[in-house]
Amino acid sequence: MDTLILLLIILFWFFIALGLRHVYVYMKKKEELSKHIETQIQTSDQLFRRKKEPLITKALTRMTKYADDFSSLGQRINFFSENHDVKEWLRKAGHPLGLTMERFQGIKIFLAFVGFIFGVVLFIIGFPLAQFAVAFFPVIGYAIPILLLRTQANKRQEQLRYDLPDFLDTVSVSLQAGVGIDHALKEVIRFFDGPLRDEFSRFLQEIELGVPREEAYRGLLRRNNNPEFQTLIKSLIQGMKLGVPIATTFKLQADDMREIRKELVKEKAAKASPKITLITTFIIAPTAMLLIGGLMVMNLLFGDNNILDLVK
């Protein structure tokens, strides 16, 4: 009987120890899984989550919703803003404020209407030259969205050119370390902001949704017309077809683009020299001459032994 009791006690503590061990293993696995999920969520958030919009952006976004009522009219009145051109500008600009072609066409009519109302109000209160405001404010309201969108598209493409060499170097190092292209892109774009992050985030999203890789690459080509970026994507498509190592492609493209960026800096510096010369010739030099001449005249009139004292 005592032996049975002793055996039961030993078995009891054995199963207690075994249960604690399984609880410990469970807690460790749970902790590892939680860390993995947290990492994936953070990565996904950093890839696809929009930044918190400032107040002015929210106000503009809300204002654009009022333009939907004018979209059909805007698509018919499309001076300097054909529908296919607007779609192209929106793609290159990254669809700011979530704009669509229809909403953008409505915005220009909405702002033209606002400009007309503002001009009429100025005319009613008797503001000087208000009759010109009635005529020109609608034109200005119509033109401002077009100019802003085209400027944003060009600025975004220039930002691509500026960020691309550093991005390619970082991805090339990751690829040479044996990391896959998709995982390397996902990790690297966490440390970049702007159009590069947006474009490759969308690219990775398309790949995860089952879009063929070549088609996803061609989507990048359609959305961006920056020559260096297009050269990179075309090289990746060609390398994928011919079996060229991707790490080599990224490294060579980074070196070439860095050289191109140096040449562009030299070109801008060369273009700046004549502008500086014009400013010096027509603004700084005449101003300096006027200052010197004015001091000489004041010295002659009011200084010691001036002309007035000599006349007296």
C-alpha positions in Angstrom: 0.0 0.0 0.0 2.8 2.4 0.9 4.6 1.5 -2.3 1.4 2.3 -4.3 1.0 5.7 -2.6 4.7 6.5 -3.2 4.3 5.5 -6.9 1.2 7.7 -7.3 3.1 10.6 -5.7 6.0 10.2 -8.1 3.6 9.9 -11.0 1.8 13.0 -9.8 4.9 15.1 -9.7 6.1 13.6 -13.0 3.0 14.7 -14.8 3.1 18.1 -13.0 6.6 18.5 -14.3 5.6 17.3 -17.8 2.7 19.7 -17.8 4.8 22.6 -16.7 7.3 21.8 -19.5 4.5 21.8 -22.1 3.2 25.0 -20.7 6.7 26.5 -21.0 7.0 25.3 -24.6 3.6 26.6 -25.4 4.4 30.1 -23.9 7.7 30.2 -25.9 6.0 29.3 -29.1 3.2 31.8 -28.4 5.8 34.5 -27.8 7.7 33.7 -31.0 4.4 33.6 -33.0 3.4 37.0 -31.5 6.7 38.5 -32.4 6.4 37.1 -35.9 2.8 38.4 -36.3 3.8 41.8 -34.9 6.8 42.0 -37.3 4.5 41.1 -40.3 1.9 43.7 -39.2 4.5 46.4 -38.8 6.0 45.6 -42.2 2.5 45.6 -43.8 1.6 48.8 -42.1 4.9 50.4 -43.2 4.4 49.2 -46.7 0.7 49.9 -47.3 -0.6 52.2 -44.5 -1.0 55.8 -45.4 0.6 58.4 -43.2 -1.6 60.4 -40.9 -3.0 63.1 -43.1 -2.5 66.7 -41.9 -5.5 68.9 -41.4 -5.1 70.8 -44.7 -5.0 67.5 -46.6 -8.2 66.4 -45.0 -9.8 69.7 -45.9 -8.7 69.4 -49.5 -9.9 65.8 -49.6 -13.3 66.8 -48.3 -13.4 69.7 -50.8 -12.7 67.4 -53.7 -15.9 65.4 -52.9 -18.0 68.5 -53.8 -16.4 68.3 -57.3 -18.2 65.0 -58.1 -21.3 66.9 -59.1 -19.3 68.7 -61.8 -17.4 65.7 -63.2 -19.6 65.1 -66.2 -19.4 68.7 -67.2 -15.7 68.7 -66.7 -15.2 65.8 -69.0 -17.0 67.7 -71.8 -15.1 71.0 -71.1 -11.6 69.5 -71.4 -9.4 72.3 -72.7 -5.8 71.5 -72.0 -7.0 68.5 -70.0 -8.1 65.6 -72.2 -9.3 62.6 -70.3 -6.3 60.4 -71.4 -3.9 63.1 -70.5 -5.4 63.5 -67.0 -5.2 59.7 -66.5 -1.5 59.8 -67.4 -0.8 62.7 -65.1 -2.6 61.0 -62.2 -0.6 57.8 -62.7 2.7 59.7 -62.7 1.7 61.8 -59.7 0.6 58.8 -57.7 -3.1 59.7 -57.5 -2.7 62.5 -54.9 -5.7 62.8 -52.5 -7.1 59.7 -54.0 -8.1 61.6 -57.1 -9.7 59.9 -60.1 -9.9 61.3 -63.6 -13.6 62.0 -63.1 -13.1 63.8 -59.8 -10.2 65.9 -61.2 -12.3 67.0 -64.2 -15.0 68.1 -61.7 -12.5 70.0 -59.5 -11.4 72.4 -62.3 -15.1 73.3 -63.0 -15.8 73.6 -59.3 -12.8 75.9 -58.8 -13.8 77.9 -61.9 -17.3 78.4 -60.4 -15.8 79.4 -57.0 -13.5 81.9 -58.8 -16.5 83.4 -60.6 -18.5 83.7 -57.4 -15.5 85.3 -55.7 -15.1 87.8 -58.5 -18.8 88.7 -58.4 -18.6 89.3 -54.7 -15.6 91.6 -55.2 -17.5 93.4 -58.0 -20.6 93.9 -55.7 -18.6 95.4 -52.8 -16.8 97.7 -55.3 -13.3 96.3 -55.1 -10.9 98.1 -57.5 -10.5 96.3 -60.9 -13.2 93.8 -59.8 -14.5 93.6 -63.4 -11.2 91.9 -64.4 -11.6 89.5 -61.4 -15.0 88.4 -62.7 -13.3 87.5 -66.0 -10.0 86.1 -64.9 -10.7 84.3 -61.6 -12.7 81.5 -63.3 -9.8 81.0 -65.7 -7.3 80.9 -62.9 -9.5 78.5 -60.9 -9.8 76.2 -64.0 -6.0 76.3 -64.7 -4.7 75.9 -61.1 -5.6 72.1 -60.7 -4.0 71.3 -64.1 -0.8 73.1 -63.3 -0.6 71.6 -59.8 -1.1 68.1 -61.1 1.5 68.4 -63.8 3.9 69.9 -61.4 3.3 67.1 -58.9 3.8 64.5 -61.6 7.2 66.0 -62.7 8.3 66.4 -59.0 7.4 62.8 -58.3 9.4 61.5 -61.2 12.4 63.7 -60.2 12.2 62.2 -56.7 12.4 58.7 -58.2 15.6 59.7 -60.0 17.1 61.1 -56.8 16.3 58.1 -54.5 17.0 55.3 -57.0 20.8 54.8 -56.7 20.8 54.5 -52.9 17.8 52.2 -53.1 19.5 49.9 -55.7 22.7 49.7 -53.7 20.8 48.6 -50.6 18.8 46.0 -52.5 21.9 44.8 -54.2 23.7 44.1 -50.9 20.6 42.2 -49.7 20.5 40.1 -52.8 24.2 39.3 -52.6 23.6 38.1 -49.1 21.2 35.5 -50.5 17.9 37.1 -49.8 15.1 36.7 -52.3 14.1 39.7 -54.4 10.6 40.1 -52.9 11.8 39.8 -49.4 14.7 42.2 -50.1 12.3 44.8 -51.5 9.9 44.4 -48.6 12.7 45.0 -46.1 14.5 47.8 -47.9 11.5 49.9 -48.8 10.7 50.2 -45.0 13.6 52.7 -44.9 12.5 54.8 -47.8 9.7 57.3 -48.3 8.0 58.8 -51.3 7.4 57.4 -54.8 9.8 54.5 -54.6 8.1 53.1 -51.5 4.7 53.6 -53.0 5.5 52.0 -56.3 7.3 48.9 -55.0 4.7 48.5 -52.3 2.1 48.3 -55.0 4.3 45.9 -57.0 4.7 43.5 -54.0 0.9 43.7 -53.4 0.3 42.7 -57.0 2.7 39.8 -56.7 1.0 38.6 -53.5 -2.4 38.7 -55.2 -1.1 36.5 -58.0 -0.3 39.0 -60.8 2.4 37.6 -63.1 5.8 39.2 -62.3 6.3 40.5 -65.8 2.9 42.1 -65.9 3.6 43.7 -62.5 6.9 45.0 -63.9 5.1 46.5 -66.9 2.6 48.1 -64.5 5.6 50.0 -63.0 6.6 51.1 -66.5 3.1 52.4 -67.3 2.9 54.4 -64.0 6.3 56.1 -64.3 8.2 57.7 -67.2 11.4 58.5 -65.5 14.2 57.3 -67.9 16.4 55.7 -65.2 13.5 53.9 -63.5 12.3 52.6 -66.8 15.8 51.4 -67.7 15.9 49.5 -64.4 12.5 47.8 -64.9 13.3 46.9 -68.5 16.6 45.4 -67.3 14.8 43.4 -64.7 12.4 42.0 -67.3 15.2 41.2 -69.6 17.2 39.6 -66.8 14.2 37.5 -65.8 13.9 36.2 -69.3 17.6 35.6 -69.9 18.4 34.3 -66.4 20.9 37.2 -65.5 21.5 37.4 -61.7 19.3 40.1 -60.3 22.0 41.3 -57.8 24.3 42.0 -60.8 21.5 44.0 -62.5 20.9 46.1 -59.4 24.6 46.8 -58.9 25.3 47.8 -62.5 22.1 50.0 -62.6 23.1 51.7 -59.3 26.5 52.6 -60.7 25.1 53.9 -64.0 22.5 56.0 -62.3 24.9 57.5 -59.8 27.0 58.6 -62.8 23.9 60.0 -64.5 23.1 61.9 -61.3 26.6 63.4 -61.3 26.2 64.5 -64.9 22.8 66.1 -64.1 24.3 68.0 -61.2 27.1 69.3 -63.5 24.5 70.3 -66.1 22.4 72.2 -63.5 25.6 73.9 -62.2 26.5 74.9 -65.8 23.0 76.3 -66.4 23.1 78.2 -63.1 26.2 80.2 -64.1 24.5 82.3 -66.8 21.5 83.0 -64.5 23.9 84.2 -61.8 25.6 86.4 -64.3 22.3 87.9 -65.4 21.3 88.6 -61.8 24.8 90.2 -61.1 24.6 92.3 -64.3 21.1 93.6 -64.1 20.4 93.7 -60.3 23.4 93.6 -58.1 25.7 95.8 -60.2 23.2 98.6 -60.8 22.2 98.6 -57.2 25.8 98.8 -56.1 26.4 101.7 -58.6 23.3 103.5 -57.3 24.5 103.1 -53.7 28.0 104.4 -54.5 26.6 107.2 -56.6 24.1 108.2 -53.9 26.8 108.3 -51.2 29.0 110.4 -53.4 26.1 112.9 -54.1 25.3 113.0 -50.4 28.9 113.6 -49.5 29.1 116.4 -52.0 25.9 118.1 -50.7 26.1 117.4 -46.9 29.7 116.3 -46.1 32.6 118.4 -44.9 33.6 121.0 -47.4 30.4 120.3 -49.4 29.4 122.3 -52.4 26.7 124.3 -50.4 29.4 125.5 -48.0 31.7 126.6 -50.8 28.8 128.5 -52.5 28.1 130.4 -49.2 
